[in-house]
């Protein structure tokens, strides 16, 4: 499957103020870790919900590394 547009990701994966389906793996094991921040326990990606979904992974030193360039090309 090709990359989805930001609008398609929002429509498919967001309900109200929550991410209910992981845009990466399409599974529903997404939990809220902070206001506007969600985590998929299947593919280990953290997401921030705003006007779009921003994607992050936790790097070795504990900081969030942005993955938006992978998801939005």
Phi, psi and omega in degrees: 000136180285172180294139178270153175288165179300321180295320179295319178298315180297316182295319185281329193243352186244136173231110182066241181256020184230146168272117186256347178218134181293125179293339181277304185256354179067013178270167185257011180277061181247126179239157179270129181252342178194169176304125179073000179247135183227157184223132176265119181279356176269318182245003172062039178248136175262144183229145175244127181264122175218223174294333173229178174261125175259144185244140181218157167230154179275122180270182187301326183268010175088005179265157178275128177255128183289136179244013185302326181295337177281320185275327181243105180248000000 
